[in-house]
Amino acid sequence: MSSQLISSSPTITEIPTPKLHSRSHTLSQRTQIPLHVYKHPAAILLELSTSIKEVYQILPHIIKSNLYTEHLFQTKLLSLFCNHGCIAEAARVFEPIQDKPEVLYYTLLKGYAKYSSLHEALLFFVRMKVDNVKPVVYNFTYLLKVCGDKGELRRGKEIHGQLIKNGFSSNVFAMTGVVNLYAKCRQIEEAYKMFDRMPERDLVSWNTIISGFAQNGLAKLALGLVVKMQEEGQRPDSVTLVSILPSVADMGLVKIGRSIHGYVLRADFEGLVNVNTALVDMYSKCRYIGIGRLIFDGMKRRTMVSWNSMIDGYVRSGYAEEAMAIFEKMLDEGVEPTDVTIMGAARACADLGDLDRGMFVHKLSDKLKLGTNVSVMNSLISMYSKCKRVDLAVDIFKKLRGKTLVSWNAMILGLAQNGRVNDALNYFYEMHSRNMRPDTFTMVSVIPALAELSVTRQAKWIHGFCIRSCLDDDIFVMTALVDMYAKCGAIHTARKLFDRMNERHVTTWNAMIDGYGTHGLGKAALELFNEMQKGVMKPNDVTFLSVLSACSHAGMVEEGLSYFTSMKRDYGIEPGMDHYGAMVDLLGRAGRLNEAWNFIRKMPIEPGINVYGAMLGACKIHKNVELGEKAANKLFALNPDEGGYHVLLANIYATASMWGEVAKVRTTMKKKGLQKTPGCSVVELRNEVHSFYSGTTNHPQSKKIYAFLEELGNKIKAAGYVPDTSSIHDVEDDVKEQLNSTHSERLAIAFGLLNTSQGTPIHIRKNLRVCGDCHTATKYISLVTGREIIVRDMQRFHHFKNGTCSCGDYW
């Protein structure tokens, strides 16, 4: 009965045991093979052949010598074809054989299990039953392995049933195969039940169950089994170690990892490439990258996995440049990279922001024909996004077939990180329309994008979406929502969500503390920080940055100085550039400019742009020309292409009526082609975002807005507003007032007032710091209109109401 005639794979247990065929089953019943057959040159060549090409070269000699019908040649050919994966050729040898010995059935079944489909393997197993061939234990282990590899639990259970029926339920080899089946099919409890029932266990059995626990994410239990196996007299071998080391890495148990390393040395396993590779991976993931590199350098032979582990280890540890050095060394040694290598190199380029090398990696992936590999393309999307070429990321994404959730997440995050917030949201909506279910990563990518828009209505919509998607209990999603509401001006809503959370990560505390700080609620921020200190959650460097910023915005100088000292003394956190910048900002805003400058001079690290930028901003507030010039000159050297610093210095000169110096700065800017970043304010109305630039008239309601601003200007002057035009010269006073009155935030406020009903708060977002005159004017506008106006500038929130601002004129 030919297997090709069976149209489908029946349930194994449904096949009846057939009547015995009258045929021989053993070689002893055959005619004895003549001696000349054994000694024939073709037989010797066939025995020595190592490739399928050699087999095909010998085959004509066998046919020509009329040896094709000899059982010796048939058996050898069948075995060779199966070993080389040529199952169709093996079947053609098998079918014509008369009185087939059982060993040929076993050989061909192994070939089907290893190189063909599960369906074909099961059909041939049924064929064996029909041909009255009694299966042996290895037949079941072959089939169980393929069922486990393919996750075919139902078929695997049927094989398990047949195994029991044939009397192999106590066989250590068979039951080890059963354990492996259930472990690979994610039925780890059933796997352990089978393992526990085994009357005897060998080393392979122990390795199988240990590997099963490790691969199912039960690292702690896997380690416990290693201890138990030793208690029962089994000594771990290299397979045990390679199985358990990833579990050690996942739990960060470097002490246990070192103990295993010691065992490797004592057991003389240090020459095994798979063990060394596992050790490299373990040390790298436990942040002991130096030890991992020592082992890697000491390896006499390396596999592709060894190289990949080292590259991935450096990337994970934050040493992207070293990762690229290993990658380049690998290429120099002529080792061909795999998809895993390309993904590691792309991640390194992304961390470095190295576009040139990133493009080289992309070209290399094309050369390796990895353009259809979705995982590789996802890594390239992320790489281009982090290298500020999101346009190239979009090109890859649009051409990518078989997009996964990871693809969408990478694209949404990339757009959001590059300031293309609306595009990020549009991709999210498109993803949703395609019935692609978002996960936690999707939401923590899209929620910050909405936070940047600072639109409360959309914030509420995405919050509702999270609830409907059953993601509102996820700690990272909830943290993102807390941060979003704070950035949308709804600080009280943010606190309500914070209080409802059953579990909080350090980033959750940081988001809430930072939210209070940007709203000028320094006291609330410090109270929350003190509450955090009383619990089990330890603050990190970001926590202290949020605390220092909160102190700066609220003018709490002494508290800020105290916390700056505490972060290193009490928590061992070394201040970074951002912390130093926050301290300069803290002292500078308070008018303690000389103290701020001395602080800069005593810094243990070279001051960066943010440090001198904070100093220059403070000099602008407090009109200090001398220190302002010093800070500006440092900034010009560090970032000569930024025009904003020149404008700030010019404003300092203008406030001091140093018009000649103002002219020099402007001339320098003109020669260098530098421009100030144009002020832009946005306001959302009825699902549409309206953008306004200073002095522009391209909005459809421009005439109405300007007329309203003129009327509003008269009202606030009558209420006591006096324009501040000290930083403007070379024009008449009335023109100076007009220039100030058409700043972007005033145009946005006027539009909001004209298009919303009385009592509705106006939410404005500006890309630059609010100028002093607009700040004063907005206070008066809130007074004469009776409206609450919430402005989020590049540094903080301003809540204007009844003629006052939440910042207390300290910003």
C-alpha positions in Angstrom: 0.0 0.0 0.0 1.6 3.3 -1.2 1.7 6.2 1.3 0.9 8.5 -1.7 -2.5 6.9 -2.0 -3.6 8.0 1.5 -5.4 11.4 1.1 -5.4 12.5 4.7 -3.7 11.8 8.0 -6.2 9.7 10.0 -6.2 9.6 13.8 -3.6 7.1 14.7 -5.7 5.3 17.3 -8.5 4.8 14.7 -6.3 2.5 12.5 -7.2 -1.1 13.1 -4.4 -3.7 13.6 -4.4 -5.5 10.2 -4.1 -9.2 9.7 -0.6 -10.5 9.4 0.8 -10.6 5.8 2.6 -13.8 4.9 6.1 -12.2 4.4 9.5 -12.4 6.0 10.4 -9.8 8.6 14.0 -10.7 9.3 17.3 -10.8 7.4 17.9 -14.3 8.8 15.1 -15.6 6.7 16.6 -14.2 3.5 18.9 -15.8 1.0 22.4 -15.2 2.2 24.1 -12.3 0.4 27.0 -13.6 -1.8 30.5 -12.6 -0.7 31.3 -11.0 -4.0 28.5 -8.4 -3.3 30.2 -7.3 -0.1 33.6 -6.9 -1.8 32.3 -5.2 -5.0 34.1 -1.8 -5.6 30.7 -0.1 -5.8 29.8 -1.4 -2.3 33.0 -0.1 -0.9 32.6 3.3 -2.6 29.0 3.6 -1.4 30.2 2.9 2.2 32.8 5.6 1.9 30.6 8.2 0.3 30.0 11.5 2.2 27.8 13.5 0.0 24.6 13.0 -2.1 26.6 14.0 -5.2 29.0 11.0 -4.6 26.0 8.7 -4.2 24.6 9.8 -7.6 28.0 9.2 -9.2 28.1 5.7 -7.8 24.5 4.8 -8.7 25.1 4.2 -12.4 27.8 1.6 -11.6 25.4 -0.2 -9.2 22.7 -0.4 -11.9 25.2 -1.4 -14.6 26.5 -4.2 -12.4 23.0 -5.4 -11.8 23.4 -4.9 -8.1 20.4 -2.6 -7.6 18.2 -5.5 -6.5 20.7 -6.7 -3.9 19.4 -6.0 -0.3 22.7 -4.7 0.8 22.7 -1.9 -1.8 19.0 -1.2 -1.3 19.5 -0.8 2.4 22.6 1.4 2.1 21.0 3.6 -0.6 17.8 4.1 1.4 19.9 5.1 4.5 22.1 7.5 2.5 19.1 9.2 0.8 17.3 9.6 4.2 20.5 11.0 5.8 20.8 13.6 3.1 17.1 14.5 3.2 16.2 13.1 -0.2 13.0 11.4 1.0 11.4 11.1 -2.4 14.4 9.2 -3.7 14.5 7.0 -0.6 10.8 6.1 -1.1 11.5 5.1 -4.7 14.2 2.7 -3.4 11.9 1.4 -0.7 8.7 0.6 -2.6 10.0 -2.1 -5.1 11.8 -4.0 -2.4 10.3 -7.5 -1.8 10.1 -8.8 1.8 11.1 -5.5 3.3 13.0 -5.8 6.5 11.6 -3.8 9.5 14.8 -1.8 9.7 14.0 -0.2 6.3 10.7 1.0 7.7 12.4 2.5 10.7 15.0 4.2 8.6 12.4 5.7 6.2 10.2 6.8 9.1 13.2 8.6 10.6 13.7 10.3 7.3 10.1 11.4 7.1 10.2 12.7 10.6 13.4 14.7 10.1 13.1 16.0 6.6 9.4 15.8 5.5 6.2 17.1 7.0 4.5 15.8 10.2 1.6 14.8 8.0 3.8 12.6 5.8 5.6 11.1 8.8 2.3 10.1 10.4 1.0 8.6 7.2 4.1 6.4 7.0 3.7 5.4 10.6 0.1 4.3 9.8 1.6 2.5 6.7 3.8 0.5 9.1 0.8 -0.6 11.1 -1.0 -1.7 8.0 2.1 -3.6 6.9 2.2 -5.3 10.3 5.5 -3.8 11.3 5.9 -3.6 15.0 7.2 -0.2 16.0 10.3 0.2 18.2 10.9 2.8 20.8 12.9 5.1 18.5 10.0 5.4 16.1 8.0 7.1 18.8 10.9 9.4 19.9 11.3 10.6 16.3 7.6 11.4 16.0 7.4 13.0 19.4 10.3 15.3 18.6 8.7 16.6 15.4 5.4 17.1 17.2 7.1 19.1 19.9 9.2 21.1 17.4 6.0 22.1 15.5 3.8 22.6 18.6 1.4 19.8 17.5 0.1 18.9 20.9 -3.0 17.0 19.8 -1.0 14.7 17.4 1.7 14.4 20.1 -0.9 13.1 22.6 -2.0 10.5 20.0 1.7 9.3 19.7 1.9 9.3 23.5 -1.2 7.0 23.5 0.3 4.6 21.0 3.6 4.6 22.9 1.7 3.4 26.0 -0.3 0.9 24.0 2.9 -0.6 22.7 4.4 -1.1 26.2 6.9 1.7 26.3 5.5 3.8 29.2 8.4 2.8 31.4 11.1 3.2 28.8 13.4 6.1 29.7 14.1 7.1 26.1 10.4 7.1 25.2 9.3 9.0 28.2 12.1 11.5 27.8 10.6 12.2 24.4 7.1 12.6 26.0 8.5 15.1 28.5 10.1 17.1 25.7 6.9 17.1 23.7 4.8 18.6 26.6 7.6 21.1 27.5 7.8 22.4 23.9 4.1 22.6 23.7 4.0 24.9 26.8 2.4 22.2 28.9 5.2 22.3 31.5 3.0 21.0 34.4 2.1 17.9 32.3 5.8 17.6 31.3 6.9 17.5 34.9 4.1 15.0 35.8 5.5 12.7 33.1 9.0 13.2 34.4 8.0 12.6 38.0 6.4 9.3 37.1 9.5 7.9 35.3 10.8 4.9 37.2 14.3 5.8 36.2 15.9 9.0 34.9 19.1 9.4 33.0 21.1 12.6 32.3 19.2 13.3 29.1 15.9 13.1 31.0 17.1 15.7 33.6 18.5 18.0 30.8 15.1 17.8 29.0 13.0 18.8 32.0 15.5 21.5 33.1 15.6 22.9 29.6 11.8 22.8 29.4 11.4 24.8 32.6 14.0 27.3 31.5 12.4 27.8 28.0 9.0 28.3 29.6 10.2 31.2 31.6 10.4 29.3 34.9 14.1 30.1 35.6 13.9 29.7 39.4 12.3 26.2 39.2 14.9 25.2 36.5 17.7 26.1 38.9 16.0 24.1 41.6 15.9 21.1 39.4 19.7 21.4 38.8 20.1 21.1 42.6 17.7 18.2 42.8 19.5 16.3 40.0 22.8 16.5 41.9 21.1 15.3 45.1 19.9 12.3 43.1 23.5 11.5 42.0 23.4 13.0 38.5 26.3 15.2 37.5 25.5 18.1 35.2 27.1 18.0 31.8 27.7 20.7 29.2 24.1 20.4 27.9 22.8 21.1 31.5 24.9 24.2 31.8 23.9 25.6 28.4 20.3 25.0 29.4 20.5 26.7 32.8 22.8 29.7 32.1 20.1 31.7 30.2 17.9 31.3 33.3 20.7 32.6 35.5 21.1 35.6 33.1 17.3 36.3 33.1 17.3 36.6 36.9 20.6 38.5 37.1 22.1 35.9 39.5 25.7 36.6 38.7 26.9 34.8 41.9 25.3 31.6 40.8 26.7 32.3 37.3 30.1 32.5 38.7 29.6 29.2 40.6 28.6 27.6 37.3 31.7 29.1 35.7 33.8 27.5 38.4 32.2 24.2 37.8 32.9 24.6 34.1 36.6 25.0 34.9 36.7 22.1 37.3 34.8 19.8 34.9 37.2 20.7 32.1 34.3 22.2 29.9 36.1 25.5 29.1 37.1 24.2 25.7 33.5 23.7 24.6 32.3 26.5 22.3 28.6 26.2 23.3 29.5 26.5 27.0 31.7 29.5 26.5 29.1 31.2 24.4 26.5 30.6 27.1 28.9 32.1 29.7 29.5 35.2 27.5 25.8 35.7 27.2 25.2 35.2 30.9 27.9 37.7 32.0 26.8 40.2 29.4 23.2 40.1 30.5 24.3 40.4 34.1 26.2 43.6 33.2 29.6 42.0 33.7 30.5 42.7 30.1 34.2 42.8 30.8 34.3 39.2 32.0 32.2 38.2 29.0 34.7 39.8 26.7 37.6 38.0 28.4 35.9 34.6 27.8 35.1 35.6 24.2 38.7 36.6 23.5 40.0 33.4 25.0 37.8 31.2 22.8 39.9 29.2 20.3 36.9 28.7 18.1 33.8 30.8 17.8 30.4 30.1 16.3 28.1 32.7 14.9 26.1 32.6 18.2 29.3 33.6 20.0 29.8 36.7 17.9 26.1 37.6 18.2 26.2 37.1 22.0 29.1 39.5 22.3 27.5 42.1 20.1 24.2 41.9 21.9 25.9 42.0 25.2 27.7 45.3 24.4 24.4 46.8 23.1 22.5 45.8 26.2 25.2 47.2 28.4 25.2 50.6 26.7 28.5 50.1 24.9 27.3 50.6 21.3 30.7 51.6 20.0 32.3 48.4 21.3 29.4 46.4 19.8 30.2 47.9 16.4 33.9 47.2 16.9 33.1 43.5 17.4 30.8 43.6 14.4 33.5 45.1 12.2 36.1 42.6 13.6 33.7 39.7 12.7 33.4 41.0 9.1 37.2 41.4 8.9 37.7 37.8 9.8 35.4 36.8 7.0 32.5 35.6 9.1 29.2 36.0 7.3 26.6 37.8 9.6 23.1 36.4 10.2 19.8 38.2 10.7 20.5 38.3 14.4 23.9 40.0 13.8 22.3 42.6 11.6 19.7 43.4 14.2 22.4 43.8 16.9 24.4 46.1 14.7 21.4 48.2 13.7 20.6 48.6 17.4 24.1 49.8 18.1 23.9 52.3 15.2 20.6 53.5 16.6 22.1 54.1 20.1 25.0 55.9 18.6 22.8 57.9 16.2 25.4 56.9 13.5 23.5 57.2 10.2 26.5 56.4 8.0 27.2 53.0 9.6 23.5 52.4 9.9 23.2 52.7 6.2 26.1 50.4 5.7 24.3 47.8 7.9 21.2 48.3 5.8 23.1 47.7 2.5 24.7 44.6 4.1 21.2 43.3 4.9 20.2 43.8 1.3 23.3 41.9 0.2 22.4 39.0 2.5 18.8 39.0 1.0 17.2 39.9 4.3 14.8 42.4 2.8 11.8 40.1 3.5 12.9 39.4 7.1 10.4 41.4 9.1 12.5 41.4 12.3 15.5 42.8 10.5 13.3 45.5 8.8 11.8 46.4 12.2 15.3 47.0 13.6 16.2 49.2 10.6 13.0 51.2 11.1 14.0 51.9 14.7 17.6 52.6 13.6 16.6 55.2 11.0 14.1 56.8 13.4 16.8 57.2 16.1 19.2 58.6 13.5 16.7 61.4 12.7 15.9 60.0 9.3 12.3 58.9 9.9 11.6 59.5 6.2 13.8 56.4 5.4 12.1 54.5 8.2 8.7 55.3 6.6 10.0 54.1 3.2 11.0 50.7 4.7 7.7 50.4 6.6 5.6 51.1 3.5 7.4 48.5 1.4 7.4 45.9 4.2 5.1 42.9 3.6 3.7 41.0 6.5 3.9 43.8 9.0 3.7 42.7 12.6 2.6 44.5 15.7 6.3 45.2 16.4 6.5 46.9 12.9 3.6 49.2 13.7 5.0 50.0 17.2 8.4 50.8 15.8 7.0 53.2 13.2 4.6 54.9 15.6 7.4 55.4 18.2 9.8 56.6 15.5 7.4 59.3 14.3 6.6 60.4 17.8 10.2 60.7 18.8 10.9 62.8 15.7 8.2 65.3 16.5 5.8 64.1 13.8 3.1 63.6 16.4 0.1 63.8 14.0 1.7 61.3 11.7 2.2 59.0 14.7 -1.4 59.3 15.6 -2.6 58.7 12.0 -0.5 55.5 11.9 -2.1 54.4 15.2 -5.6 55.0 13.8 -4.7 53.1 10.6 -3.4 50.2 12.7 -6.6 50.2 14.7 -8.7 50.2 11.5 -6.9 47.1 10.3 -8.0 45.2 13.4 -4.4 45.1 14.7 -4.8 44.8 18.4 -2.4 47.2 20.3 -0.3 46.0 23.1 1.4 47.8 26.0 4.3 49.0 23.8 1.9 50.5 21.3 0.1 52.5 24.0 3.3 53.8 25.7 4.4 55.0 22.2 1.2 56.7 21.2 0.2 58.2 24.7 3.4 60.4 24.9 2.6 61.6 21.3 -0.8 62.8 22.5 0.8 64.3 25.6 2.9 66.5 23.2 -0.3 67.8 21.6 -1.5 68.7 25.1 -5.2 68.3 24.1 -7.3 67.1 27.1 -10.2 65.8 24.9 -7.9 63.4 23.0 -6.2 62.4 26.3 -9.6 61.3 27.6 -10.3 59.4 24.4 -7.0 57.4 24.6 -7.6 56.7 28.2 -11.0 55.3 27.3 -9.4 53.2 24.6 -7.0 51.7 27.1 -9.9 50.8 29.4 -11.7 49.1 26.4 -8.5 47.3 25.5 -8.1 46.0 29.0 -4.7 47.7 29.4 -5.7 50.1 32.2 -4.2 47.8 34.8 -0.8 47.7 33.1 1.7 49.7 35.2 3.5 51.1 32.1 0.3 52.2 30.4 -1.0 53.8 33.6 2.4 55.6 34.1 2.1 57.0 30.5 -1.5 58.1 31.3 -0.4 59.9 34.5 2.4 61.7 32.5 0.0 62.5 29.7 -2.7 64.1 31.9 0.0 66.1 33.7 1.3 67.4 30.3 -2.2 68.2 29.2 -2.7 70.5 32.2 -5.0 68.1 34.1 -2.6 67.7 37.0 -5.5 66.7 39.4 -6.6 63.9 37.1 -3.1 62.7 36.9 -2.9 62.5 40.7 -6.2 60.6 40.8 -4.9 57.9 38.4 -1.6 57.8 40.4 -3.5 57.2 43.7 -5.6 54.4 42.1 -2.6 52.4 40.9 -2.1 49.2 42.9 1.5 49.0 41.8 3.9 51.8 40.9 7.2 51.7 39.2 9.9 54.3 39.8 9.0 55.9 36.5 5.4 56.4 37.9 6.7 58.4 40.8 9.0 60.3 38.5 6.1 61.2 36.2 3.9 62.5 39.0 6.8 64.5 40.7 7.8 66.0 37.4 4.1 66.8 36.7 3.8 68.8 39.9 7.1 70.5 39.1 6.2 71.7 35.6 2.9 73.1 37.1 4.8 75.1 39.6 3.6 73.0 42.5 6.9 72.5 44.2 5.6 71.8 47.6 3.3 69.0 46.4 6.3 67.6 44.4 8.5 67.5 47.5 5.7 66.0 49.6 5.3 63.2 47.1 9.0 62.7 47.0 9.1 62.4 50.8 6.3 59.8 50.6 8.3 57.9 48.1 11.4 57.9 50.4 9.3 56.3 53.1 8.4 53.3 51.0 10.3 50.5 49.3 10.8 52.3 46.0 14.2 53.9 45.7 14.6 57.1 43.7 16.9 57.1 40.7 18.7 59.8 38.8 15.6 60.9 37.0 13.7 61.2 40.3 16.3 63.7 41.5 16.3 65.6 38.3 12.5 66.0 38.6 12.9 67.1 42.2 15.6 69.7 41.4 13.5 71.0 38.5 10.4 71.3 40.8 12.5 73.3 43.3 13.8 75.5 40.5 10.3 76.3 39.2 9.0 77.0 42.7 12.0 79.0 43.9 12.8 76.5 46.6 16.6 77.1 46.5 17.7 75.7 49.9 15.6 72.6 49.4 17.1 72.1 46.0 20.7 72.5 47.3 19.9 69.9 50.1 18.5 67.3 47.7 21.5 67.8 45.3 23.9 66.9 48.2 21.6 64.0 49.3 21.5 62.3 45.9 25.2 61.3 46.1 25.6 61.2 49.9 22.5 59.1 50.7 21.8 57.2 47.4 25.2 57.0 45.7 23.9 58.6 42.5 26.5 60.6 40.7 25.1 63.8 39.3 24.9 64.0 35.5 25.0 67.0 33.1 21.2 67.5 33.5 21.5 67.7 37.3 24.2 70.3 37.0 22.0 72.2 34.5 19.1 72.1 36.9 21.2 73.4 39.8 22.4 76.4 37.7 18.8 77.0 36.7 17.8 76.9 40.4 20.4 79.4 41.5 20.1 81.6 38.4 16.3 82.0 38.6 16.7 83.0 42.2 19.1 85.8 41.2 22.1 84.1 42.7 24.1 84.5 39.5 27.6 84.7 40.9 26.9 81.6 43.0 25.6 79.9 39.8 28.7 80.9 37.9 31.0 79.7 40.6 29.1 76.4 40.7 29.8 76.0 37.0 33.5 76.7 37.4 33.8 74.0 40.1 31.9 71.3 38.2 33.9 68.0 38.1 32.9 67.5 34.5 33.1 69.8 31.5 29.9 71.9 31.5 27.6 71.2 28.6 25.1 73.3 26.5 22.3 72.9 29.0 24.4 74.3 31.8 25.5 77.4 30.0 22.0 77.7 28.5 20.5 77.8 32.0 23.0 80.5 32.9 22.3 82.6 29.9 18.5 82.4 30.5 19.0 83.5 34.1 21.2 86.4 32.9 18.3 87.4 30.6 15.8 87.4 33.5 18.1 89.4 35.8 19.7 91.6 33.2 23.3 90.6 33.9 25.3 91.6 30.9 28.8 90.5 32.1 27.9 86.9 33.0 25.5 86.8 30.1 28.4 87.5 27.7 30.5 84.8 29.3 27.8 82.2 29.1 26.9 83.2 25.5 30.5 82.9 24.3 30.7 79.4 25.8 27.5 78.5 24.0 28.7 79.9 20.7 31.8 77.6 20.9 29.7 74.5 21.9 26.9 75.0 19.4 27.8 77.7 16.8 24.8 76.9 14.6 22.1 77.7 17.1 20.7 81.2 16.6 18.6 81.3 19.8 21.6 82.0 22.0 22.5 85.0 19.9 19.0 86.3 20.2 19.1 85.9 24.0 22.3 87.8 24.2 20.9 90.5 21.9 17.9 90.8 24.2 20.2 91.2 27.3 22.0 94.0 25.4 18.7 95.6 24.4 17.4 95.6 28.0 20.6 97.4 29.0 20.1 99.9 26.0 23.4 98.6 24.5 22.1 99.1 21.0 25.6 99.0 19.3 26.2 95.5 20.8 22.7 94.5 19.6 23.6 95.5 16.1 26.9 93.5 16.3 25.1 90.3 17.3 22.5 90.7 14.6 25.3 91.3 12.0 27.1 88.2 13.2 23.8 86.2 12.8 23.3 87.5 9.3 26.9 86.6 8.2 26.5 83.1 9.6 23.0 82.6 8.3 21.6 82.0 11.7 18.0 82.5 12.5 15.9 82.4 15.7 13.5 79.5 16.0 10.1 81.1 15.1 7.6 81.2 17.9 4.7 78.9 17.3 1.6 78.4 19.4 -1.2 75.9 18.8 -4.7 75.5 20.0 -7.1 72.6 19.4 -10.7 73.3 18.4 -13.3 70.7 17.4 -10.8 68.0 16.4 -8.6 70.4 14.5 -5.3 71.9 15.6 -4.7 75.5 14.7 -1.1 76.8 14.5 -0.1 80.4 14.8 3.3 82.1 14.2 4.2 85.6 15.4 2.9 88.3 13.1 1.4 86.0 10.4 -1.9 86.6 8.7 -2.5 83.3 6.9 -5.2 82.0 9.2 -8.7 82.2 7.7 -9.9 84.2 10.7 -6.8 86.6 10.7 -8.8 89.8 10.2 -11.2 88.9 13.0 -8.4 87.9 15.3 -6.3 91.1 14.8 -9.4 93.3 15.2 -10.3 91.4 18.4 -6.7 91.8 19.7 -6.8 95.6 19.2 -10.0 95.7 21.2 -8.6 93.4 23.8 -5.5 95.6 24.1 -7.5 98.6 25.0 -9.4 96.7 27.7 -6.3 95.4 29.4 -4.6 98.8 29.3 -7.6 100.2 31.0 -7.2 97.5 33.6 -3.6 98.5 34.3 -1.5 96.7 31.7 1.7 98.5 30.7 3.5 97.1 27.6 7.2 96.1 28.1 9.1 97.0 24.9 12.6 97.2 26.4 14.0 94.6 24.1 12.8 96.2 20.8 14.5 99.2 19.2 14.9 101.0 15.8 11.1 101.4 15.6 8.4 103.7 17.0 6.8 103.0 20.3 3.4 102.1 18.7 5.1 99.7 16.4 6.9 98.1 19.3 3.5 97.5 21.0 2.1 96.0 17.8 5.0 93.6 17.5 4.5 92.4 21.0 0.8 92.1 20.7 1.0 89.8 17.7 3.2 87.2 19.3 2.0 83.7 18.5 0.5 83.0 21.9 -1.7 86.1 21.8 -3.0 85.2 18.3 -3.8 81.7 19.7 -5.5 83.1 22.8 -7.6 85.5 20.7 -8.7 82.7 18.4 -9.6 80.5 21.4 -11.6 83.3 23.0 -13.5 84.0 19.8 -14.4 80.4 19.1 -15.4 79.1 22.5 -18.2 79.8 24.9 -17.9 81.8 28.1 -16.5 79.7 30.9 -14.5 77.3 28.7 -10.8 77.2 29.6 -8.4 78.0 26.7 -5.4 75.6 26.3 -2.4 76.9 24.4 0.9 75.2 23.7 4.0 77.2 22.7 7.3 75.9 21.4 9.4 78.6 23.2 9.5 80.2 26.6 6.7 82.8 27.1 8.1 86.3 27.0 7.7 88.6 30.0 5.3 91.0 28.2 3.0 88.3 27.0 3.0 86.8 30.4 1.9 90.1 31.9 -0.7 90.6 29.1 -2.2 87.2 29.5 -2.7 87.8 33.3 -4.8 90.9 32.4 -6.6 89.0 29.6 -7.7 86.4 32.1 -8.9 89.2 34.3 -10.9 91.2 31.8 -12.5 88.2 30.1 -13.1 86.0 33.2 -11.6 83.1 31.4 -9.0 80.6 32.6 -6.0 80.4 30.2 -3.6 77.5 30.4 -0.3 77.9 28.5 2.3 75.2 28.3 5.6 76.6 27.1 8.9 74.8 26.5 9.6 74.8 30.3 6.5 74.7 32.3 2.7 75.3 32.7 1.2 78.7 33.4 -2.4 78.7 34.7 -3.8 82.2 34.3 -6.9 83.0 36.2 -8.5 86.2 37.6 -5.4 88.3 36.8 -2.8 85.9 38.4 -0.5 83.1 37.2 0.2 79.9 39.0 3.9 80.5 38.6 3.7 83.6 40.9 5.7 85.5 38.2 8.6 83.1 38.9 9.5 81.2 35.8 
